[in-house]
Amino acid sequence: KNLVLSGVFFMRLHSFTRSSSLSVSCEEAFQWHKRSGAFERMLPPWMTSQIISKEGTIYDGDSVTIKTNLGVIPFVFKAQHQNYIENKQFEDIQIQGPFAFFKHLHKFEKIDDKKSKITDHIEYSLPIGMLSRFLGNNFIDEKLNKMFTYRHRTLKYDLFLHSKYSKRKLKILVTGASGL
């Protein structure tokens, strides 16, 4: 597909999709994404990212701005949330960043009362010029594949631990030789 926005022609629109089954309800999976710190939890540890600003969580109009690298190239990426539908979906669209166009749909589907499916669908277009010739779609798809393998695995583990331990009280003992 080719992309035309406001009469300006961009390079070909590419897409990336990753889906995973989750062992929690659709509502639990969606609510996890609304929690404070959820976005930070999804940042892979190998990405040198710094959150510059964050306004809200995932509701329409909320935004996040991060400073990170695409390979060796540093950049600022600002995304704004839109198309919020409770327990169904939310979307991020690039306001500022390295792509000519970038949109990320987070979709949640009910499998049954205790299982759900998350699908991350990304559409992007690289800018015309040296950046797209240097990086190319294979580079971007490889980075997205690695990132979403990490994100889906982390989400599964976090949801499993939360469902196992959040409904009962825990006693935590902290000790040390020099005191607290």
C-alpha positions, 0 to 999 in steps of 0.5 A: 500500500502507498500512503497519501496524507494531506496530499503528500506522497510517502513511501510504501506503508508497511505493517507488522502484527504480533498476537499472543494468547493470555491466561486472563480475561480480556478485562484484566489484560486491558486494565493492566495496560492502564496501570501506572508504570505499564508503559515503562514495564514494556520498554525492553532493557536493551533499549536505551530509552528515557521518558521525557514526558508522560501525560495520562495513560492510554485514554484518547489525547494522552501522550508519551515522549521518549528519547531513544535510538534507532540503531545508532541514530538518536531521536525523540519519539512522541506518540498520542493515544486515540481510538480508546474503547474500554476493554477492546482497544487503544491506538498510538500514533506518532506525533514526532519521530523518525517515521513518515507515518507510525500507528500502533493498534493494541487490540484485545479479544475475549476467548472465554471468561478466563482467556484473551488474546492481544494483537499489536498491529503496527503500520509504518512508513519510512521517510523518503531519503537516506534514512530509509535507504540506510535502515530499510524495512528488514531492519525495522521489522527485525527490531519490532519482532525482537521488541514485541517478543519481549513485550508479549513475554513480559506481559504474560509473566506479569499477568500470571504473577498478578493473577496468582498473588494479587488476591491474597495477602503476602507477608514480606520480611526484610532483614539486613546486618546493618539495619534499615 
